[in-house]
């Protein structure tokens, strides 16, 4: 399944397409203060102009938990993005769903669902089983509004809390999410624990691994073997950020961050994959991502 098939479109001729999801939301929420609203909007528009067609851009969770994106409705409403751009926002409870659905430009709602009980409580204030009970109603509500649900199975490669984990646990969670009516499922290495062998074991334990997305965190030079393994298995949905900014504060390693778009996208192109993203724009977008981060870290 190619990325355009994920989006209900036909892929272009001439290569095997990878759905690249740019995740500025993940970068911005890790900063100590909000980046100026106008600057964030301009950055999203620039991503669209560069050919990025999937943006994880907003967060409709508690403003106290993520003050950096408390103005997501204002940030995302009315952006002049190319037709068909898939704008995703994260939600975690009924109020967040309500707020996200008020913004017509948000076409996809993402729900984090952790295999780690400790992380699920820290992240969304629920036990995993409480989230599982809530999930079917969430799916029904999102679909009834004409939007697309995505579930991020976080801690999909283990956790730092010593909780039991096995690749089969991730596979079972993926199957359970799909049984609830969610076709778009992303397995997330929330704390950058995965090695290439782990990526292979987890994906092979899942049914239809080629239909899964991957949100990996890694050291700056540690992503290649992970992606080699995933691509060999058939995964064609990968997520990252310009500059590799963002990540998880629980990783315990300051060098662990998101996959760097400006490095991964050309690497994919060199392997014959198609992303639709203009390589000529990557360096300037990475510089701008860094500048926006410095604007709130050097005050």
DOKE-974499 format. One record per residue (C-alpha): x, y, z; residue in three letters. Coordinates in steps of 0.05 Angstrom, whole numbers, plus 32768, in hexadecimal, padded with zeros to 4 digits. Each point is the difference from the previous one (the first is absolute). Layout:
# DOKE-974499
@X:X, Y:Y, Z:Z, residu:Ala
...
//
This chain:
# DOKE-974499
@X:8000, Y:8000, Z:8000, residu:Unk
@X:801E, Y:8043, Z:7FEC, residu:Unk
@X:7FF8, Y:8043, Z:8022, residu:Unk
@X:7FCF, Y:801B, Z:7FCC, residu:Unk
@X:7FD5, Y:7FC2, Z:800B, residu:Unk
@X:8000, Y:8013, Z:804A, residu:Unk
@X:7FE4, Y:8044, Z:7FEB, residu:Unk
@X:7FCF, Y:7FE5, Z:7FCD, residu:Unk
@X:802A, Y:8018, Z:7FC5, residu:Unk
@X:8028, Y:7FDD, Z:7FCA, residu:Unk
@X:804C, Y:8000, Z:8006, residu:Unk
@X:802A, Y:8021, Z:7FCB, residu:Unk
@X:8024, Y:7FD5, Z:7FCE, residu:Unk
@X:804B, Y:7FF4, Z:8003, residu:Unk
@X:800D, Y:7FE7, Z:8046, residu:Unk
@X:7FE9, Y:7FDE, Z:8040, residu:Unk
@X:7FE1, Y:8037, Z:8029, residu:Unk
@X:800E, Y:800D, Z:8049, residu:Unk
@X:7FCE, Y:8027, Z:8029, residu:Unk
@X:802B, Y:8032, Z:8024, residu:Unk
@X:7FDD, Y:8020, Z:803C, residu:Unk
@X:8021, Y:8040, Z:8018, residu:Unk
@X:7FF5, Y:800A, Z:804B, residu:Unk
@X:800D, Y:8048, Z:8015, residu:Unk
@X:7FCE, Y:7FF5, Z:8039, residu:Unk
@X:8032, Y:7FCF, Z:801F, residu:Unk
@X:8038, Y:8032, Z:7FF8, residu:Unk
@X:7FDA, Y:803C, Z:801A, residu:Unk
@X:7FE2, Y:7FDF, Z:803D, residu:Unk
@X:8046, Y:7FEE, Z:8019, residu:Unk
@X:8015, Y:8049, Z:8002, residu:Unk
@X:8000, Y:8029, Z:8042, residu:Unk
@X:7FCF, Y:8034, Z:7FE5, residu:Unk
@X:7FD1, Y:800A, Z:7FC4, residu:Unk
@X:801E, Y:8015, Z:7FBE, residu:Unk
@X:7FDD, Y:803E, Z:7FE4, residu:Unk
@X:7FBE, Y:7FED, Z:7FE1, residu:Unk
@X:800D, Y:8024, Z:7FBE, residu:Unk
@X:8044, Y:7FDD, Z:7FFA, residu:Unk
@X:7FE1, Y:7FBC, Z:800B, residu:Unk
@X:7FCA, Y:800D, Z:7FCB, residu:Unk
@X:8035, Y:8018, Z:7FCF, residu:Unk
@X:8029, Y:7FC2, Z:800C, residu:Unk
@X:7FC5, Y:7FD2, Z:7FF2, residu:Unk
@X:7FF1, Y:8025, Z:7FC0, residu:Unk
@X:8049, Y:7FF9, Z:7FEB, residu:Unk
@X:7FFC, Y:7FB5, Z:800C, residu:Unk
@X:7FC3, Y:7FFD, Z:7FD3, residu:Unk
@X:8023, Y:8028, Z:7FCA, residu:Unk
@X:803B, Y:7FCE, Z:8004, residu:Unk
@X:7FD2, Y:7FC6, Z:7FF1, residu:Unk
@X:7FF2, Y:7FE6, Z:8046, residu:Unk
@X:7FBA, Y:7FE3, Z:7FFD, residu:Unk
@X:7FF8, Y:7FE5, Z:8046, residu:Unk
@X:800B, Y:802D, Z:803D, residu:Unk
@X:7FFA, Y:7FEC, Z:8049, residu:Unk
@X:7FF8, Y:8048, Z:8015, residu:Unk
@X:7FD1, Y:800B, Z:803B, residu:Unk
@X:7FED, Y:7FE8, Z:8045, residu:Unk
@X:7FBC, Y:8006, Z:8020, residu:Unk
@X:8013, Y:7FE7, Z:8045, residu:Unk
@X:8002, Y:8026, Z:8042, residu:Unk
@X:801F, Y:8045, Z:7FF7, residu:Unk
@X:8022, Y:7FF4, Z:8043, residu:Unk
@X:8020, Y:7FC1, Z:7FE5, residu:Unk
@X:8016, Y:801D, Z:7FBD, residu:Unk
@X:7FFE, Y:804C, Z:8005, residu:Unk
@X:802D, Y:8005, Z:7FC2, residu:Unk
@X:7FC4, Y:7FEC, Z:7FD5, residu:Unk
@X:7FC5, Y:801A, Z:8027, residu:Unk
@X:7FEE, Y:802C, Z:7FC4, residu:Unk
@X:7FFD, Y:7FC6, Z:7FCF, residu:Unk
@X:7FBB, Y:8013, Z:7FE7, residu:Unk
@X:8018, Y:8046, Z:7FED, residu:Unk
@X:8040, Y:7FE4, Z:7FE3, residu:Unk
@X:7FDF, Y:7FCD, Z:7FD3, residu:Unk
@X:7FC0, Y:8023, Z:7FEA, residu:Unk
@X:8002, Y:801B, Z:7FB9, residu:Unk
@X:8048, Y:7FED, Z:7FEE, residu:Unk
@X:800C, Y:8008, Z:7FB5, residu:Unk
@X:8019, Y:7FB9, Z:7FF5, residu:Unk
@X:7FFC, Y:7FD9, Z:7FBF, residu:Unk
@X:7FC0, Y:7FD9, Z:7FF5, residu:Unk
@X:8002, Y:7FBB, Z:801D, residu:Unk
@X:8032, Y:8011, Z:8037, residu:Unk
@X:7FF2, Y:7FD4, Z:803C, residu:Unk
@X:8003, Y:8029, Z:8040, residu:Unk
@X:8001, Y:7FD7, Z:8040, residu:Unk
@X:7FF6, Y:8016, Z:8047, residu:Unk
@X:8009, Y:7FD8, Z:8040, residu:Unk
@X:7FC5, Y:7FF7, Z:8030, residu:Unk
@X:7FFB, Y:7FD9, Z:8041, residu:Unk
@X:7FBB, Y:800B, Z:801D, residu:Unk
@X:7FB9, Y:8014, Z:7FED, residu:Unk
@X:800C, Y:804B, Z:8008, residu:Unk
@X:803D, Y:7FFB, Z:7FD2, residu:Unk
@X:7FD6, Y:7FDC, Z:7FCC, residu:Unk
@X:7FCB, Y:8035, Z:8004, residu:Unk
@X:8032, Y:8039, Z:7FF7, residu:Unk
@X:8024, Y:7FDD, Z:7FC6, residu:Unk
@X:7FBF, Y:7FF2, Z:7FDB, residu:Unk
@X:7FF0, Y:804A, Z:8002, residu:Unk
@X:803B, Y:800C, Z:7FD1, residu:Unk
@X:7FED, Y:7FEA, Z:7FBA, residu:Unk
@X:8049, Y:8001, Z:7FE9, residu:Unk
@X:8010, Y:7FC7, Z:8030, residu:Unk
@X:7FF1, Y:7FC3, Z:7FD7, residu:Unk
@X:8021, Y:7FCB, Z:802C, residu:Unk
@X:7FFD, Y:7FF6, Z:804B, residu:Unk
@X:8038, Y:7FDA, Z:8021, residu:Unk
@X:7FFA, Y:7FDB, Z:8042, residu:Unk
@X:803E, Y:7FE9, Z:8027, residu:Unk
@X:7FF5, Y:7FBC, Z:8021, residu:Unk
@X:8039, Y:7FE6, Z:8029, residu:Unk
@X:8011, Y:7FB8, Z:8010, residu:Unk
@X:8021, Y:8019, Z:803F, residu:Unk
@X:7FCF, Y:800C, Z:8039, residu:Unk
@X:802F, Y:8032, Z:8021, residu:Unk
@X:8009, Y:8028, Z:7FC0, residu:Unk
@X:7FB6, Y:8000, Z:7FEF, residu:Unk
@X:7FF1, Y:801E, Z:8045, residu:Unk
@X:8037, Y:8034, Z:7FF7, residu:Unk
@X:7FEC, Y:8010, Z:7FB9, residu:Unk
@X:7FB3, Y:8001, Z:8000, residu:Unk
@X:7FEC, Y:7FF5, Z:8048, residu:Unk
@X:7FE0, Y:7FBB, Z:7FF5, residu:Unk
@X:8011, Y:7FB7, Z:8007, residu:Unk
@X:8009, Y:7FDC, Z:7FBD, residu:Unk
@X:7FC0, Y:7FD8, Z:800D, residu:Unk
@X:7FD9, Y:8040, Z:800B, residu:Unk
@X:8019, Y:8018, Z:7FBC, residu:Unk
@X:7FEC, Y:7FBE, Z:7FE0, residu:Unk
@X:7FBA, Y:8009, Z:801C, residu:Unk
@X:7FFD, Y:8048, Z:7FE5, residu:Unk
@X:801D, Y:7FEE, Z:7FBB, residu:Unk
@X:7FC2, Y:7FE5, Z:7FDB, residu:Unk
@X:7FD6, Y:803D, Z:8011, residu:Unk
@X:8039, Y:802D, Z:7FEA, residu:Unk
@X:8006, Y:7FDD, Z:7FBE, residu:Unk
@X:7FB5, Y:8005, Z:7FF3, residu:Unk
@X:8000, Y:804A, Z:8011, residu:Unk
@X:803B, Y:8010, Z:7FD3, residu:Unk
@X:7FE4, Y:7FD9, Z:7FC5, residu:Unk
@X:7FBA, Y:801E, Z:8009, residu:Unk
@X:8020, Y:8045, Z:7FF8, residu:Unk
@X:8020, Y:7FEB, Z:7FBE, residu:Unk
@X:8046, Y:7FFF, Z:801C, residu:Unk
@X:8034, Y:7FC9, Z:8003, residu:Unk
@X:8017, Y:7FDE, Z:8041, residu:Unk
@X:8049, Y:7FED, Z:800A, residu:Unk
@X:801A, Y:7FDB, Z:803D, residu:Unk
@X:8048, Y:8005, Z:8017, residu:Unk
@X:8014, Y:7FC1, Z:8025, residu:Unk
@X:8035, Y:801F, Z:802C, residu:Unk
@X:8036, Y:7FDB, Z:8026, residu:Unk
@X:7FF9, Y:7FCE, Z:7FC7, residu:Unk
@X:8048, Y:7FE9, Z:8008, residu:Unk
@X:8005, Y:7FFD, Z:804C, residu:Unk
@X:8000, Y:8031, Z:8039, residu:Unk
@X:8030, Y:801E, Z:8032, residu:Unk
@X:7FD5, Y:7FEE, Z:803D, residu:Unk
@X:8010, Y:7FB6, Z:8004, residu:Unk
@X:7FBB, Y:7FEB, Z:7FEB, residu:Unk
@X:7FFA, Y:7FBD, Z:7FDC, residu:Unk
@X:8001, Y:8007, Z:7FB5, residu:Unk
@X:8005, Y:7FD1, Z:7FC3, residu:Unk
@X:7FF8, Y:800B, Z:7FB5, residu:Unk
@X:7FC0, Y:7FD7, Z:8005, residu:Unk
@X:7FE4, Y:8035, Z:802F, residu:Unk
@X:8009, Y:8035, Z:7FCB, residu:Unk
@X:7FE2, Y:7FD2, Z:7FCB, residu:Unk
@X:7FC4, Y:7FF2, Z:802C, residu:Unk
@X:7FF5, Y:804B, Z:800C, residu:Unk
@X:8003, Y:800E, Z:7FB5, residu:Unk
@X:7FCD, Y:7FC9, Z:7FF3, residu:Unk
@X:7FD2, Y:801B, Z:8037, residu:Unk
@X:8003, Y:8046, Z:7FE4, residu:Unk
@X:7FEF, Y:7FE7, Z:7FBB, residu:Unk
@X:7FC6, Y:7FD7, Z:801C, residu:Unk
@X:7FE5, Y:8042, Z:801C, residu:Unk
@X:7FFB, Y:801B, Z:7FB9, residu:Unk
@X:8042, Y:8026, Z:7FFA, residu:Unk
@X:8026, Y:7FF2, Z:7FC0, residu:Unk
@X:8039, Y:8032, Z:800A, residu:Unk
@X:802C, Y:7FE6, Z:8038, residu:Unk
@X:8046, Y:801B, Z:8010, residu:Unk
@X:8030, Y:7FDA, Z:802C, residu:Unk
@X:802B, Y:8031, Z:8028, residu:Unk
@X:8044, Y:7FF5, Z:801F, residu:Unk
@X:7FF1, Y:8034, Z:8034, residu:Unk
@X:8042, Y:7FFF, Z:8024, residu:Unk
@X:8030, Y:7FEC, Z:7FC9, residu:Unk
@X:800D, Y:7FB9, Z:8019, residu:Unk
@X:7FF8, Y:7FDB, Z:7FBE, residu:Unk
@X:8039, Y:7FDE, Z:7FDC, residu:Unk
@X:7FF8, Y:7FE6, Z:7FB9, residu:Unk
@X:7FF4, Y:7FBA, Z:801A, residu:Unk
@X:7FC8, Y:801B, Z:802D, residu:Unk
@X:7FE0, Y:8024, Z:7FC5, residu:Unk
@X:8000, Y:7FBF, Z:7FDA, residu:Unk
@X:7FE4, Y:7FD7, Z:8039, residu:Unk
@X:7FC8, Y:8030, Z:800F, residu:Unk
@X:7FEB, Y:800A, Z:7FB7, residu:Unk
@X:8002, Y:7FB6, Z:7FF0, residu:Unk
@X:7FD6, Y:7FF1, Z:803D, residu:Unk
@X:7FC9, Y:802E, Z:7FE4, residu:Unk
@X:7FCE, Y:7FED, Z:7FCA, residu:Unk
@X:8006, Y:802B, Z:7FC2, residu:Unk
@X:803F, Y:8025, Z:8017, residu:Unk
@X:8005, Y:8024, Z:7FBD, residu:Unk
@X:7FC1, Y:8027, Z:8013, residu:Unk
@X:801E, Y:801B, Z:8040, residu:Unk
@X:8021, Y:8042, Z:800D, residu:Unk
@X:8041, Y:8009, Z:8028, residu:Unk
@X:8010, Y:8039, Z:802E, residu:Unk
@X:8048, Y:7FF4, Z:8016, residu:Unk
@X:802E, Y:8025, Z:802E, residu:Unk
@X:804B, Y:7FF6, Z:7FF8, residu:Unk
@X:8044, Y:801F, Z:8008, residu:Unk
@X:8013, Y:802C, Z:7FC4, residu:Unk
@X:8027, Y:7FC8, Z:7FDD, residu:Unk
@X:7FD7, Y:7FC5, Z:8019, residu:Unk
@X:7FC4, Y:8001, Z:7FD3, residu:Unk
@X:801A, Y:7FDF, Z:7FC0, residu:Unk
@X:8001, Y:7FB7, Z:8017, residu:Unk
@X:7FBB, Y:8009, Z:801F, residu:Unk
@X:7FE3, Y:801A, Z:7FBF, residu:Unk
@X:8024, Y:7FCD, Z:7FD6, residu:Unk
@X:7FDE, Y:7FC9, Z:8028, residu:Unk
@X:7FBC, Y:8022, Z:7FFD, residu:Unk
@X:8003, Y:800E, Z:7FB5, residu:Unk
@X:8016, Y:7FB8, Z:7FF2, residu:Unk
@X:7FC2, Y:7FE8, Z:8024, residu:Unk
@X:7FD4, Y:802E, Z:7FD7, residu:Unk
@X:7FF2, Y:803C, Z:802D, residu:Unk
@X:7FF2, Y:803E, Z:7FD6, residu:Unk
@X:7FEA, Y:8031, Z:8036, residu:Unk
@X:8037, Y:8024, Z:8026, residu:Unk
@X:7FFF, Y:803D, Z:802D, residu:Unk
@X:8034, Y:8034, Z:8014, residu:Unk
@X:8010, Y:8049, Z:800A, residu:Unk
@X:802E, Y:8033, Z:7FE1, residu:Unk
@X:803F, Y:8003, Z:8028, residu:Unk
@X:7FEC, Y:7FC1, Z:8025, residu:Unk
@X:7FE2, Y:802E, Z:8034, residu:Unk
@X:7FD3, Y:7FE5, Z:8036, residu:Unk
@X:7FFB, Y:7FBC, Z:801E, residu:Unk
@X:7FEE, Y:7FE4, Z:8044, residu:Unk
@X:8019, Y:801F, Z:8041, residu:Unk
@X:7FFF, Y:7FBA, Z:801F, residu:Unk
@X:8034, Y:7FE5, Z:7FCF, residu:Unk
@X:8038, Y:800E, Z:8031, residu:Unk
@X:802F, Y:8014, Z:7FC6, residu:Unk
@X:8005, Y:8048, Z:7FE9, residu:Unk
@X:8018, Y:7FE8, Z:7FBB, residu:Unk
@X:7FC1, Y:7FD7, Z:7FF2, residu:Unk
@X:7FCF, Y:8026, Z:7FD5, residu:Unk
@X:7FD2, Y:7FFA, Z:7FC4, residu:Unk
@X:8019, Y:7FE9, Z:7FBD, residu:Unk
@X:8020, Y:803C, Z:7FDC, residu:Unk
@X:7FD5, Y:800E, Z:7FC2, residu:Unk
@X:8037, Y:8024, Z:7FDB, residu:Unk
@X:802C, Y:7FC2, Z:8003, residu:Unk
@X:7FCE, Y:7FC8, Z:7FFC, residu:Unk
@X:7FD8, Y:801A, Z:7FC4, residu:Unk
@X:803D, Y:8005, Z:7FD1, residu:Unk
@X:8016, Y:7FBB, Z:8018, residu:Unk
@X:7FBC, Y:7FE4, Z:7FED, residu:Unk
@X:8003, Y:8022, Z:7FBC, residu:Unk
@X:8045, Y:7FE3, Z:7FF4, residu:Unk
@X:7FE3, Y:7FBB, Z:800C, residu:Unk
@X:7FCB, Y:800D, Z:7FCB, residu:Unk
@X:7FC6, Y:8011, Z:802E, residu:Unk
@X:7FD1, Y:8039, Z:7FF0, residu:Unk
@X:7FE9, Y:8032, Z:8036, residu:Unk
@X:7FE9, Y:803B, Z:7FD5, residu:Unk
@X:802B, Y:802E, Z:802A, residu:Unk
@X:802F, Y:8032, Z:7FDE, residu:Unk
@X:8048, Y:7FF0, Z:8015, residu:Unk
@X:8014, Y:8047, Z:7FF0, residu:Unk
@X:7FD4, Y:801A, Z:8039, residu:Unk
@X:801A, Y:7FD1, Z:8036, residu:Unk
@X:803C, Y:8027, Z:8017, residu:Unk
@X:7FDA, Y:8042, Z:8008, residu:Unk
@X:7FC7, Y:7FDD, Z:8025, residu:Unk
@X:8032, Y:7FE0, Z:8030, residu:Unk
@X:8022, Y:8043, Z:800C, residu:Unk
@X:7FBC, Y:8020, Z:800D, residu:Unk
@X:7FEC, Y:7FC9, Z:8030, residu:Unk
@X:8040, Y:800B, Z:8026, residu:Unk
@X:7FF6, Y:804B, Z:8000, residu:Unk
@X:7FBA, Y:7FF9, Z:801C, residu:Unk
@X:801A, Y:7FD3, Z:8037, residu:Unk
@X:8037, Y:8031, Z:8012, residu:Unk
@X:7FCE, Y:8039, Z:8002, residu:Unk
@X:7FE3, Y:7FE4, Z:8040, residu:Unk
@X:803E, Y:7FDE, Z:801E, residu:Unk
@X:802F, Y:803C, Z:7FFF, residu:Unk
@X:7FD2, Y:8034, Z:801E, residu:Unk
//
